[in-house]
Amino acid sequence: MGSRSKTDNKSDQSLLDILTDWYHLPVLLLIVGAMFAIRMQTYSNFIRDGEVFFSGNDAWYHFREVMYITEHWPSPIPFDAWTGFPYGKWVGQFGTLYDQVIATVALILGVGSPTQALIGETLLIAPAVAGALAVIPVFFIIKSLSGRIAGIFGAVVLMLLSGTFLNRTLVGVADHNAIEPLMLGIAVFGLVVAFQKAEATMPVWEVVYEEVFDNHDIDSIEEPLKWGLIGGVLTGLYLWTWPPGVFIVGIVGIFTILKISSDVVNERTPEPTAFAVVVTMSVVAVMSLIAIDRVQFDTTSLSLLQPVAAIGVAGSAIALSWLARIWERKNIDISLYPVAVTGLATVGIAVLSLLQIGLIDLITGNLLRIVGFSASATARTVGEAQPFVSQGSLRRFGVSIPGRIAVEYGLTFFTGLAAAFILHAKPLFKKGTQRAYAYLGVGISIIGLLFLAGFIPDALETVTGLDEQVAALLVVSAIIGGATFLASYDADKLFIIVWAAFITGMAFTQVRFNYYLAIVVAVFNGYLFGQLLGYLDLKRSLTSLKNDIDGYQVLAIGAAILLILGPGLAVPISLGNTTTSPAWEAAQNNGPGAVTVWDDSLEWMQGNTPEEGNLGGAGNADEMELYGTYEFTDDFEYPAGTYGVQSWWDYGHWITTQSNRIPNANPFQQGATSAANFLLSPNETQSHTVLNEQSTEGNQTRYVMVDWQMATPGSKFGAPTVFYNAEPNVSRSDFLRTVYQFNQEGRFSGTTSVRTDRFYNSTMTRLYYYHGSARQPSPIVVDWENRRVQTNDGGDITVAANPRGNQSTVRTFNSMREAEAFVANDTTSQLGGFGAYPTHRVEALDQYRLVHVNNQSASRSILRTTYRGAQAAGINPRTTVPPQPSYVKTFERVPGATIEGSNAPTNSTVTAQVELTIPNKNSTFTYTQQAQTTDTGAFSMTVPYSTTEYDEYGPDNGYTDISVHANDSYTISSAPSFNESGYVVSYQANVSVPEGLVNGDESGAIDVELDRNAQELSIGGSSSDSDSGSDPSESDTATNNGASETSESSSTDSGSDSTDSSSDADSDSTAGDEGGSNSGSDSDSQSSLDSPISSPSMKRAG
């Protein structure tokens, strides 16, 4: 009877009643669908010729993890021998729940045997799915605070945000960042509800003891216990997804201290909060222990840190509630409770410090790293780890700090800030005491002064010794925390405040964490909208609103919607030199980026170099399975024939996944310092030393890959200078001299990065610019003067600046003698210093040869990067582009062939030269090497390029199938000289160099004897040749130091420089050496060596 009555009641519901009960579900589903559609717009950009590509770097390692898990389900890679040569790498924050879920979905879709393409496509769309689903926990968090309509509004805000959150959840951006907002939102929702249920049912100690231990009945605590367990599980799942998310445990810890202290001071029982904290954190501890990877304290993996932190927070909740009982029992002054808590916390920190397990240093170091509002030098080379409102970003967007925030969030950050103020101030207003009002007013004033009066943070830094931003953050935190001692706060709302404050600090410290802040902004805007509805008395059912709503209420709601959702979100706005785009437009600027250009070089390496384990025909390739299982070790013992590929760390995952080779450095920043030390080595000996010092197999590094970004100031060249530590006190300024440009009125007009001898000596430069060949300077001089200029703070400094008057920064001369004389008489000048024009003679490399160049030209990319600086100095921008500016160049490190010669002029210089062809670019270059002869005319040199036996070697027998071939044999010659009889005497021989001697398959040296040639020089008449017997003199006088050392020729490059819009800036490394601008040039037909050096208005000196 009762059941039928209930059914009858349901059937009596009108459509409006049903809509009233369930309207949020279809609306929420529409929002999820719209967010997914927005993020999937560029799906086709990532599928090229049936191959799946991803954006960025880390996504590629997730692809490797997912591939491995599908073969070894559900286990992730325990240790990876395919990265970080010669050590291997254990990776804690990869192979987590994120990768396991994607692998599981791929297995289901592939009915147990998914293809690589299916696995790639599953991973490809995962970020779009995660980004769309993130709106669900946002809705439920807001709903729990302010109702369903407010939740829908907050969901719409998240849907329209076009900043970091959108960019990190687009199709193809398959990093773990994509799922973090979703999982954090779920965890926060679980914790919020757990705190709400605990406060609603008041599970104090007596009730818990009686029900559980005496009555064996949990009915009275069922709800808080159930939601405590759920909250703990959801938080544990977040940590399983991203172990560094342990900060959420820290947030709960801070909340626990504030809430329990507030409850005691405001004469409320803290035990409901303690109950919820103990249950949730106990579950987190158990889940962390189950999945623990390593028995050590580490933030980047599931280690002892996560369970210990969770147990510590749970224990703190028990201890603080027990202390509250003592305070109550002994009737101690409640105002002393926070003092006691502070004392206990200090003692606890002191004890942990004395244990010397590194836990305190780990926590404080990481705390400053993620909420310290600044970044270390090495972190600043990682784009995603730079401060949100750094000076560089403000200059790039041409905005102030509020403008930079508006570029990311429109007005929603500021309206969210207003909501946070309302949420935090409400209990003080409700308290209604003069003291509460005064505290509120003083607190607002202090916070306002911190932001508006710059001298106050400066003074705080001076007094405290802390960074000014950290000091200001501590002051703001103290003000927020202090309010909790004046008024009683609901647990869920206080937790949201603490969570929001912490996430804001994270987002302003590292720009990437704005994908978390977007969730916070959406939640608080939803809360604000709910408060507005309540103020307007519109928090009623649809039936009620249908018959009772006034015009002013409609206008007020409409104005709020337009204000929050309009500027910067739905409606583009111009800020500085930037115009915002709506989410659906911003999402269209998405593609895989530079990896599609690198793919040509990576495919070449996979097909034209020996398999790992088979270098030199070692025959151990079967010991190096790409998806094999390897035991954890600190230093993996690689089988003979395994080798490394050296490049900058950005490209490590691409090398692993796309070429199936082992990179020395990777985006985990493993090997970053060694890579920098190698790439910036000032000589070949040091570059070998860097490799030899890496374990026992480091000297087996065989290939080096260098792209235009690594070799170009203004792109990535500055990043390795930060990591470089092979020499003391070497920094970017040792490689690049900044010359400030001022116009005729003395106004600053730009900067030019002038390259020093240290730049040209660097291994990376010698490889990319000269292909290992020697290079002589040209009669070109960069001239500057030292000038005193005033700084923004009123001081003055001396800087290198362009010469005053009509003098040019760049001067060209008719001869080297004139150029050298000018430099000798002007201490503020140097030979060369831009493009491929060195400051001095650059020596040849003995053991590095070019084996492949990418089909894609980087000419336009280099011009975009160097154009502004070149223009400021009056330099023809094309002269900054080196010959053969391919996007990626691959070099092989070989033993080289030794040439031992005789019958050369004594104590002189002999030069070896060979012309080589780059077939896919239809261009040639000349490798030049020199050697000094002894007093018997003997000499020895090592050369890395062969001239014969190309067809005898390839990957099958353990060697490289090189694509760069010599056109003829080497020519070895001495400089011509005059003898006493008036003859021009020279020594010369041609010699072939077999590939086997170069690649190390064969041993021995090549012997060569130079032929002596003498030619009679007749003034005004003919000359005659003579052999050595016709020349009675053995005394020769050299006329010059050697033959020209660089000969480059090229036709128009076949590849156009037309990569995706993101291809030049999609990597994590950043540096800002030269300003960039599009020069409008689109052809590589003219080598930089053939370009006029100066702009047309420049005059030739000398």
Rosetta blueprint (number, residue, H / E / L):
1 M L
2 G H
3 S H
4 R H
5 S H
6 K H
7 T H
8 D H
9 N H
10 K H
11 S H
12 D L
13 Q L
14 S L
15 L H
16 L H
17 D H
18 I H
19 L H
20 T H
21 D H
22 W H
23 Y L
24 H H
25 L H
26 P H
27 V H
28 L H
29 L H
30 L H
31 I H
32 V H
33 G H
34 A H
35 M H
36 F H
37 A H
38 I H
39 R H
40 M L
41 Q L
42 T L
43 Y H
44 S H
45 N H
46 F H
47 I E
48 R E
49 D L
50 G L
51 E E
52 V E
53 F L
54 F L
55 S L
56 G L
57 N L
58 D H
59 A H
60 W H
61 Y H
62 H H
63 F H
64 R H
65 E H
66 V H
67 M H
68 Y H
69 I H
70 T H
71 E H
72 H L
73 W L
74 P L
75 S L
76 P L
77 I L
78 P L
79 F L
80 D E
81 A L
82 W L
83 T L
84 G L
85 F L
86 P L
87 Y L
88 G L
89 K E
90 W L
91 V L
92 G L
93 Q L
94 F L
95 G L
96 T L
97 L H
98 Y H
99 D H
100 Q H
101 V H
102 I H
103 A H
104 T H
105 V H
106 A H
107 L H
108 I H
109 L H
110 G L
111 V L
112 G L
113 S L
114 P L
115 T L
116 Q H
117 A H
118 L H
119 I H
120 G H
121 E H
122 T H
123 L H
124 L H
125 I H
126 A H
127 P H
128 A H
129 V H
130 A H
131 G H
132 A H
133 L H
134 A L
135 V H
136 I H
137 P H
138 V H
139 F H
140 F H
141 I H
142 I H
143 K H
144 S H
145 L H
146 S H
147 G L
148 R H
149 I H
150 A H
151 G H
152 I H
153 F H
154 G H
155 A H
156 V H
157 V H
158 L H
159 M H
160 L H
161 L L
162 S L
163 G L
164 T H
165 F H
166 L H
167 N H
168 R H
169 T L
170 L L
171 V L
172 G L
173 V L
174 A L
175 D L
176 H H
177 N H
178 A H
179 I L
180 E H
181 P H
182 L H
183 M H
184 L H
185 G H
186 I H
187 A H
188 V H
189 F H
190 G H
191 L H
192 V H
193 V H
194 A H
195 F H
196 Q H
197 K H
198 A H
199 E H
200 A H
201 T H
202 M L
203 P L
204 V L
205 W H
206 E H
207 V H
208 V H
209 Y H
210 E H
211 E H
212 V H
213 F H
214 D H
215 N L
216 H L
217 D L
218 I L
219 D H
220 S H
221 I H
222 E H
223 E H
224 P H
225 L H
226 K H
227 W H
228 G H
229 L H
230 I H
231 G H
232 G H
233 V H
234 L H
235 T H
236 G H
237 L H
238 Y H
239 L H
240 W H
241 T H
242 W L
243 P H
244 P H
245 G H
246 V H
247 F H
248 I H
249 V H
250 G H
251 I H
252 V H
253 G H
254 I H
255 F H
256 T H
257 I H
258 L H
259 K H
260 I H
261 S H
262 S H
263 D H
264 V H
265 V H
266 N L
267 E L
268 R L
269 T L
270 P L
271 E H
272 P H
273 T H
274 A H
275 F H
276 A H
277 V H
278 V H
279 V H
280 T H
281 M H
282 S H
283 V H
284 V H
285 A H
286 V H
287 M H
288 S H
289 L H
290 I H
291 A L
292 I L
293 D L
294 R L
295 V L
296 Q L
297 F L
298 D L
299 T L
300 T L
301 S L
302 L L
303 S L
304 L L
305 L H
306 Q H
307 P H
308 V H
309 A H
310 A H
311 I H
312 G H
313 V H
314 A H
315 G H
316 S H
317 A H
318 I H
319 A H
320 L H
321 S H
322 W H
323 L H
324 A H
325 R H
326 I H
327 W H
328 E H
329 R H
330 K L
331 N L
332 I L
333 D L
334 I H
335 S H
336 L H
337 Y H
338 P H
339 V H
340 A H
341 V H
342 T H
343 G H
344 L H
345 A H
346 T H
347 V H
348 G H
349 I H
350 A H
351 V H
352 L H
353 S H
354 L H
355 L H
356 Q L
357 I L
358 G L
359 L H
360 I H
361 D H
362 L H
363 I H
364 T H
365 G H
366 N H
367 L H
368 L H
369 R H
370 I H
371 V H
372 G L
373 F L
374 S L
375 A L
376 S L
377 A L
378 T L
379 A H
380 R H
381 T H
382 V E
383 G H
384 E H
385 A H
386 Q L
387 P L
388 F L
389 V L
390 S L
391 Q H
392 G H
393 S H
394 L H
395 R H
396 R H
397 F H
398 G L
399 V L
400 S L
401 I H
402 P H
403 G H
404 R H
405 I H
406 A H
407 V H
408 E H
409 Y H
410 G L
411 L L
412 T H
413 F H
414 F H
415 T H
416 G H
417 L H
418 A H
419 A H
420 A H
421 F H
422 I H
423 L H
424 H H
425 A H
426 K H
427 P H
428 L H
429 F H
430 K H
431 K H
432 G L
433 T L
434 Q H
435 R H
436 A H
437 Y H
438 A H
439 Y H
440 L H
441 G H
442 V H
443 G H
444 I H
445 S H
446 I H
447 I H
448 G H
449 L H
450 L H
451 F H
452 L H
453 A L
454 G L
455 F H
456 I H
457 P H
458 D H
459 A H
460 L H
461 E H
462 T H
463 V H
464 T H
465 G L
466 L L
467 D L
468 E H
469 Q H
470 V H
471 A H
472 A H
473 L H
474 L H
475 V H
476 V H
477 S H
478 A H
479 I H
480 I H
481 G H
482 G H
483 A H
484 T L
485 F L
486 L L
487 A L
488 S L
489 Y L
490 D L
491 A H
492 D H
493 K H
494 L H
495 F H
496 I H
497 I H
498 V H
499 W H
500 A H
501 A H
502 F H
503 I H
504 T H
505 G H
506 M H
507 A H
508 F H
509 T H
510 Q L
511 V H
512 R H
513 F H
514 N H
515 Y H
516 Y H
517 L H
518 A H
519 I H
520 V H
521 V H
522 A H
523 V H
524 F H
525 N H
526 G H
527 Y H
528 L H
529 F H
530 G H
531 Q H
532 L H
533 L H
534 G H
535 Y H
536 L L
537 D L
538 L L
539 K L
540 R L
541 S L
542 L H
543 T H
544 S H
545 L H
546 K H
547 N H
548 D L
549 I L
550 D L
551 G H
552 Y H
553 Q H
554 V H
555 L H
556 A H
557 I H
558 G H
559 A H
560 A H
561 I H
562 L H
563 L H
564 I H
565 L H
566 G L
567 P E
568 G L
569 L L
570 A L
571 V E
572 P L
573 I L
574 S E
575 L E
576 G L
577 N L
578 T E
579 T E
580 T L
581 S L
582 P L
583 A H
584 W H
585 E H
586 A H
587 A L
588 Q L
589 N L
590 N L
591 G L
592 P L
593 G L
594 A L
595 V H
596 T H
597 V H
598 W H
599 D H
600 D H
601 S H
602 L H
603 E H
604 W H
605 M H
606 Q H
607 G H
608 N H
609 T L
610 P L
611 E L
612 E L
613 G L
614 N L
615 L H
616 G H
617 G H
618 A L
619 G L
620 N L
621 A H
622 D H
623 E H
624 M L
625 E L
626 L L
627 Y L
628 G L
629 T L
630 Y L
631 E L
632 F L
633 T L
634 D L
635 D L
636 F L
637 E L
638 Y L
639 P L
640 A L
641 G L
642 T L
643 Y L
644 G E
645 V E
646 Q E
647 S L
648 W L
649 W H
650 D H
651 Y H
652 G H
653 H H
654 W H
655 I H
656 T H
657 T H
658 Q H
659 S H
660 N L
661 R L
662 I E
663 P E
664 N L
665 A L
666 N L
667 P L
668 F L
669 Q L
670 Q L
671 G L
672 A H
673 T H
674 S H
675 A H
676 A H
677 N H
678 F H
679 L H
680 L L
681 S L
682 P L
683 N L
684 E H
685 T H
686 Q H
687 S H
688 H H
689 T H
690 V H
691 L H
692 N H
693 E L
694 Q L
695 S L
696 T L
697 E L
698 G H
699 N H
700 Q H
701 T E
702 R E
703 Y E
704 V E
705 M E
706 V E
707 D E
708 W H
709 Q H
710 M H
711 A H
712 T L
713 P L
714 G L
715 S L
716 K L
717 F L
718 G H
719 A H
720 P H
721 T H
722 V H
723 F H
724 Y L
725 N L
726 A L
727 E L
728 P L
729 N L
730 V L
731 S L
732 R H
733 S H
734 D H
735 F H
736 L E
737 R E
738 T E
739 V E
740 Y E
741 Q E
742 F E
743 N L
744 Q L
745 E L
746 G L
747 R L
748 F E
749 S E
750 G E
751 T E
752 T E
753 S E
754 V E
755 R E
756 T L
757 D H
758 R H
759 F H
760 Y H
761 N H
762 S L
763 T H
764 M H
765 T H
766 R H
767 L H
768 Y H
769 Y H
770 Y H
771 H L
772 G L
773 S L
774 A L
775 R E
776 Q L
777 P L
778 S L
779 P L
780 I E
781 V E
782 V E
783 D E
784 W L
785 E E
786 N E
787 R E
788 R E
789 V E
790 Q E
791 T L
792 N L
793 D L
794 G L
795 G L
796 D E
797 I E
798 T E
799 V E
800 A E
801 A E
802 N L
803 P L
804 R L
805 G L
806 N L
807 Q L
808 S L
809 T L
810 V E
811 R E
812 T E
813 F L
814 N L
815 S L
816 M H
817 R H
818 E H
819 A H
820 E H
821 A H
822 F H
823 V H
824 A H
825 N L
826 D L
827 T L
828 T L
829 S E
830 Q E
831 L E
832 G L
833 G L
834 F E
835 G L
836 A L
837 Y E
838 P L
839 T L
840 H L
841 R L
842 V E
843 E L
844 A L
845 L L
846 D L
847 Q L
848 Y E
849 R E
850 L E
851 V E
852 H E
853 V E
854 N L
855 N L
856 Q L
857 S E
858 A L
859 S H
860 R H
861 S H
862 I H
863 L H
864 R H
865 T H
866 T H
867 Y H
868 R H
869 G H
870 A H
871 Q H
872 A H
873 A H
874 G L
875 I E
876 N L
877 P H
878 R H
879 T H
880 T H
881 V L
882 P L
883 P L
884 Q L
885 P L
886 S E
887 Y L
888 V E
889 K E
890 T E
891 F E
892 E E
893 R E
894 V L
895 P L
896 G L
897 A E
898 T E
899 I E
900 E E
901 G E
902 S E
903 N L
904 A L
905 P L
906 T L
907 N L
908 S L
909 T E
910 V E
911 T E
912 A E
913 Q E
914 V E
915 E E
916 L E
917 T E
918 I E
919 P H
920 N H
921 K H
922 N L
923 S E
924 T E
925 F E
926 T E
927 Y E
928 T E
929 Q E
930 Q E
931 A E
932 Q E
933 T L
934 T L
935 D L
936 T L
937 G L
938 A L
939 F E
940 S E
941 M E
942 T E
943 V E
944 P L
945 Y L
946 S L
947 T L
948 T E
949 E L
950 Y H
951 D H
952 E H
953 Y L
954 G L
955 P H
956 D H
957 N H
958 G L
959 Y L
960 T L
961 D L
962 I L
963 S L
964 V L
965 H E
966 A E
967 N L
968 D L
969 S L
970 Y E
971 T E
972 I E
973 S E
974 S E
975 A L
976 P L
977 S E
978 F E
979 N E
980 E L
981 S L
982 G L
983 Y E
984 V E
985 V E
986 S E
987 Y E
988 Q E
989 A E
990 N E
991 V E
992 S L
993 V L
994 P E
995 E H
996 G H
997 L H
998 V H
999 N H
1000 G L
1001 D L
1002 E L
1003 S L
1004 G L
1005 A E
1006 I E
1007 D E
1008 V E
1009 E E
1010 L L
1011 D E
1012 R E
1013 N E
1014 A E
1015 Q E
1016 E E
1017 L L
1018 S L
1019 I L
1020 G L
1021 G L
1022 S L
1023 S L
1024 S L
1025 D E
1026 S E
1027 D L
1028 S H
1029 G H
1030 S H
1031 D L
1032 P L
1033 S L
1034 E L
1035 S L
1036 D E
1037 T E
1038 A E
1039 T L
1040 N L
1041 N L
1042 G L
1043 A L
1044 S L
1045 E L
1046 T L
1047 S L
1048 E E
1049 S E
1050 S E
1051 S L
1052 T L
1053 D L
1054 S L
1055 G L
1056 S L
1057 D L
1058 S L
1059 T L
1060 D L
1061 S L
1062 S L
1063 S L
1064 D L
1065 A L
1066 D L
1067 S L
1068 D L
1069 S E
1070 T L
1071 A L
1072 G L
1073 D L
1074 E L
1075 G L
1076 G L
1077 S L
1078 N L
1079 S L
1080 G L
1081 S L
1082 D L
1083 S L
1084 D L
1085 S L
1086 Q L
1087 S L
1088 S H
1089 L H
1090 D H
1091 S L
1092 P L
1093 I L
1094 S E
1095 S L
1096 P L
1097 S L
1098 M L
1099 K L
1100 R L
1101 A L
1102 G L
